[in-house]
Amino acid sequence: MLDSKTMEIIKSTAPVLKQQGAMITRRFYQRMFSRHPELYNIFNRSNQREGKQPQALADTVYAAAAHIDRLEEILPVVERVAHKHRALGVLPEHYPIVGENLLWAIGDVLGEAATDEVIDAWEKAYNAIAEVFIQVEERMYETARKQPGGWDGFREFIVDRKVKESEVITSFYLKPRDGGSLPLFQPGQYITVKVQIPGDDYVSLRHYTLSDSPGQETFRISVKREDGGEGKPAGAVSTYLHRNVQEGDTVELTAPAGDFTLKREGADPIILLSGGVGLTPMVSMLTTLAEEQADRDVTYIHAALNGDVHAMRDYTDKLVKEHPRFRSFVCYEQPTEQDRLEGRFDKEGFIDGPWLQSILPDNRGDFYLCGPLSFMKAMYRILKEWGVEEDRIHYEVFGPTHHLDESQQVTPVAAI
C-alpha cells in the first residue's frame, strides 16, 4: 500500500502530467529504445511512428495518477492490457526497464518541478502499479500453459490452407507443427503472429482475431492487407502474410488471449456490429452461436466500402438462412454497379441512428462492436444516444486500447 503522502504528491502532479504527458512519453520511448533496442521485438513500431503508443501511454500515466488512491477501479483495464502483454511475451524483467526510463523522462520534461520528493513518489507509485500487472500476467501465463492443448511462449504452426475471402482479406488456416491439440478459446479472442520479414533486424508481432469457432482442428485468422496511401505506409506484416506466406510455410503463434468475448449465457438478444475487417470476431461469435443452437435473437450488421471488399458474405448468409432467429443486414458506403444489380446491400452510405432503430425492435440486448476507430466511435455514440446502457456495449479497438467516449479519457488505455 502507498502511504498518504505519496498518494497526495501523485494526485497533485496529475494535471501537470496530463498537460505534458505526450512529451514525457515521447522522451521515454526515445531513451528506452536507444538503450534497449531489443524491445523493438515486442513493441509495434507502426504504432510508435504514428504516435498511437506514446499517446496511449500518456493517457495511462495520467489515469494512474488520478486513480492512485483507488487502483481497484482500473482493474478491468489492467486485465485487458495484461492479455495483450501475455500475448506479446512481456515479462516481469521488462518492468524495471520501463520504470527507469519513464522516471527519467518525467524528470527531463518537468525540469525543476520534478523534485526528489516527486520522483520518489512516482517511483513508489510505478512499482505498485507494475506489481499489479505482473501478478495478473503471471496468472494468465499459467492459465495459457496449463489448459488442455495450451502452451507458453511461441509455438510453430503450418499454414494448412490460404483462402482469398475478398479483394483485401485472406484467411490462413493454421495447424500445429507438432501435431498436438489446440486449446479452446472464447469467441472474440486473438492470437499473436510472429514473423521475421527479410531485411528487418527485428521480429514483428501482430494480434489477429480468430475468425472461426473454437474446437476446430485449425486456427483461422482472416487478415486485411493494409496497402497504405494518403501518407500512411503499407502494413508491413499484413502485406508480408498476403504476398510471401504460402501453404506449407511455418509461422509462430502465442496462445489465444483477449477479453472482448461473447457472453454465451442468458437469453437476451445479441447484436453484432462490424466495419471492414472488424467482422473477424463477429464471424467467430456468429458461428459459435449457430453451432450451439443458441435460443436467442441474433442480428448481424456489417458495414463495408462495397461488395468487392466484403469478406465471408456467402458464409454468413448461409448461417443466417439456417437459423430462424438470426438476421443480417449490410451497409455499403460506395456500392458497385454489380452490388446494385444483385441487391447485395440493405443501406447505402453509413449506418445511422434512424436506420439502426428501424431494423431493430428496441435497444435491448448486448451490442458487440469491432472495426476502425471512426466506425467504433460513431456506433458507440449512436447506441448511447439511443439509451443503450454502458455495460451492454462491448467493443474491441484495433491498436492501443482506447475508450470510445472522449469525455472519459481518465480511463487508462495502455499499460505502463
C-alpha positions, 0 to 999 in steps of 0.5 A, spaced: 500 500 500 502 507 498 502 511 504 498 518 504 503 522 502 505 519 496 498 518 494 497 526 495 504 528 491 501 523 485 494 526 485 497 533 485 502 532 479 496 529 475 494 535 471 501 537 470 502 530 467 496 530 463 498 537 460 505 534 458 504 527 458 505 526 450 512 529 451 514 525 457 512 519 453 515 521 447 522 522 451 521 515 454 520 511 448 526 515 445 531 513 451 528 506 452 529 504 445 536 507 444 538 503 450 534 497 449 533 496 442 531 489 443 524 491 445 523 493 438 521 485 438 515 486 442 513 493 441 509 495 434 513 500 431 507 502 426 504 504 432 510 508 435 511 512 428 504 514 428 504 516 435 498 511 437 503 508 443 506 514 446 499 517 446 496 511 449 501 511 454 500 518 456 493 517 457 495 511 462 500 515 466 495 520 467 489 515 469 494 512 474 495 518 477 488 520 478 486 513 480 492 512 485 488 512 491 483 507 488 487 502 483 481 497 484 477 501 479 482 500 473 482 493 474 478 491 468 483 495 464 489 492 467 486 485 465 485 487 458 492 490 457 495 484 461 492 479 455 495 483 450 502 483 454 501 475 455 500 475 448 506 479 446 511 475 451 512 481 456 515 479 462 516 481 469 524 483 467 521 488 462 518 492 468 524 495 471 526 497 464 520 501 463 520 504 470 527 507 469 526 510 463 519 513 464 522 516 471 527 519 467 523 522 462 518 525 467 524 528 470 527 531 463 520 534 461 518 537 468 525 540 469 525 543 476 518 541 478 520 534 478 523 534 485 526 528 489 520 528 493 516 527 486 520 522 483 520 518 489 513 518 489 512 516 482 517 511 483 513 508 489 507 509 485 510 505 478 512 499 482 505 498 485 502 499 479 507 494 475 506 489 481 499 489 479 500 487 472 505 482 473 501 478 478 495 478 473 500 476 467 503 471 471 496 468 472 494 468 465 501 465 463 499 459 467 492 459 465 495 459 457 500 453 459 496 449 463 489 448 459 488 442 455 492 443 448 495 450 451 502 452 451 507 458 453 511 462 449 511 461 441 509 455 438 510 453 430 504 452 426 503 450 418 499 454 414 494 448 412 490 452 407 490 460 404 483 462 402 482 469 398 475 471 402 475 478 398 479 483 394 483 485 401 482 479 406 485 472 406 484 467 411 490 462 413 488 456 416 493 454 421 495 447 424 500 445 429 507 443 427 507 438 432 501 435 431 498 436 438 491 439 440 489 446 440 486 449 446 479 452 446 478 459 446 472 464 447 469 467 441 472 474 440 479 472 442 486 473 438 492 470 437 499 473 436 503 472 429 510 472 429 514 473 423 521 475 421 520 479 414 527 479 410 531 485 411 528 487 418 533 486 424 527 485 428 521 480 429 514 483 428 508 481 432 501 482 430 494 480 434 489 477 429 482 475 431 480 468 430 475 468 425 472 461 426 469 457 432 473 454 437 474 446 437 476 446 430 482 442 428 485 449 425 486 456 427 483 461 422 485 468 422 482 472 416 487 478 415 486 485 411 492 487 407 493 494 409 496 497 402 497 504 405 496 511 401 494 518 403 501 518 407 500 512 411 505 506 409 503 499 407 502 494 413 508 491 413 506 484 416 499 484 413 502 485 406 508 480 408 502 474 410 498 476 403 504 476 398 510 471 401 506 466 406 504 460 402 501 453 404 506 449 407 510 455 410 511 455 418 509 461 422 509 462 430 503 463 434 502 465 442 496 462 445 489 465 444 488 471 449 483 477 449 477 479 453 472 482 448 468 475 448 461 473 447 457 472 453 454 465 451 449 465 457 442 468 458 437 469 453 437 476 451 438 478 444 445 479 441 447 484 436 453 484 432 456 490 429 462 490 424 466 495 419 471 492 414 475 487 417 472 488 424 467 482 422 473 477 424 470 476 431 463 477 429 464 471 424 467 467 430 461 469 435 456 468 429 458 461 428 459 459 435 452 461 436 449 457 430 453 451 432 450 451 439 443 452 437 443 458 441 435 460 443 436 467 442 435 473 437 441 474 433 442 480 428 448 481 424 450 488 421 456 489 417 458 495 414 463 495 408 466 500 402 462 495 397 461 488 395 468 487 392 471 488 399 466 484 403 469 478 406 465 471 408 458 474 405 456 467 402 458 464 409 454 468 413 448 468 409 448 461 409 448 461 417 443 466 417 438 462 412 439 456 417 437 459 423 430 462 424 432 467 429 438 470 426 438 476 421 443 480 417 443 486 414 449 490 410 451 497 409 455 499 403 458 506 403 460 506 395 456 500 392 458 497 385 454 497 379 454 489 380 452 490 388 446 494 385 444 489 380 444 483 385 441 487 391 447 485 395 446 491 400 440 493 405 443 501 406 447 505 402 452 510 405 453 509 413 449 506 418 445 511 422 441 512 428 434 512 424 436 506 420 439 502 426 432 503 430 428 501 424 431 494 423 431 493 430 425 492 435 428 496 441 435 497 444 435 491 448 440 486 448 448 486 448 451 490 442 458 487 440 462 492 436 469 491 432 472 495 426 476 502 425 476 507 430 471 512 426 466 506 425 467 504 433 466 511 435 460 513 431 456 506 433 458 507 440 455 514 440 449 512 436 447 506 441 448 511 447 444 516 444 439 511 443 439 509 451 443 503 450 446 502 457 454 502 458 455 495 460 451 492 454 456 495 449 462 491 448 467 493 443 474 491 441 479 497 438 484 495 433 491 498 436 492 501 443 486 500 447 482 506 447 475 508 450 470 510 445 467 516 449 472 522 449 469 525 455 472 519 459 479 519 457 481 518 465 480 511 463 487 508 462 488 505 455 495 502 455 499 499 460 505 502 463 
